[in-house]
Amino acid sequence: MSFFTWKDDGLTSDCASLEAMASRFEETASLIKRLSQKGFKLKKRKKIS
């Protein structure tokens, strides 16, 4: 299963509530969907140990 780690405290310090944080995620999801529809692709890189 794929996963990611969120290592940013900017979002939690900018958002006063979980509702505000959810709104940010919805805006980001909308942008990602638009980029995908325009042909942008996700480039996966192998982690260098």
C-alpha positions as CSV (number, residue, x, y, z in Angstrom):
1,M,0.0,0.0,0.0
2,S,1.3,3.5,-0.9
3,F,1.6,6.1,1.8
4,F,3.1,9.5,2.5
5,T,4.3,11.3,5.6
6,W,3.1,14.8,6.3
7,K,6.0,16.8,7.7
8,D,4.7,20.3,7.6
9,D,3.5,22.4,10.5
10,G,2.4,25.3,8.3
11,L,-1.0,23.9,7.6
12,T,-1.8,23.2,11.3
13,S,-0.5,26.6,12.3
14,D,-2.5,28.3,9.5
15,C,-5.8,26.5,10.2
16,A,-7.9,27.3,13.2
17,S,-10.1,24.2,13.0
18,L,-10.4,20.8,11.3
19,E,-13.1,22.3,9.1
20,A,-10.6,24.9,7.8
21,M,-8.0,22.2,7.2
22,A,-10.6,20.1,5.3
23,S,-11.4,23.0,3.1
24,R,-7.7,23.4,2.2
25,F,-7.5,19.7,1.4
26,E,-10.6,20.0,-0.9
27,E,-9.1,23.0,-2.7
28,T,-5.8,21.0,-3.2
29,A,-7.7,17.9,-4.4
30,S,-9.6,20.1,-7.0
31,L,-6.3,21.5,-8.3
32,I,-4.7,18.0,-8.5
33,K,-7.7,16.8,-10.5
34,R,-7.5,19.7,-12.9
35,L,-3.8,19.1,-13.4
36,S,-4.5,15.4,-14.1
37,Q,-7.2,16.3,-16.7
38,K,-4.7,18.5,-18.4
39,G,-2.2,15.6,-18.8
40,F,0.2,16.2,-15.9
41,K,1.6,12.9,-14.6
42,L,3.0,11.9,-11.2
43,K,6.7,11.1,-11.3
44,K,7.7,8.5,-8.8
45,R,11.3,8.5,-7.6
46,K,13.1,5.7,-5.7
47,K,14.2,6.7,-2.2
48,I,18.0,6.9,-2.0
49,S,19.2,5.2,1.1
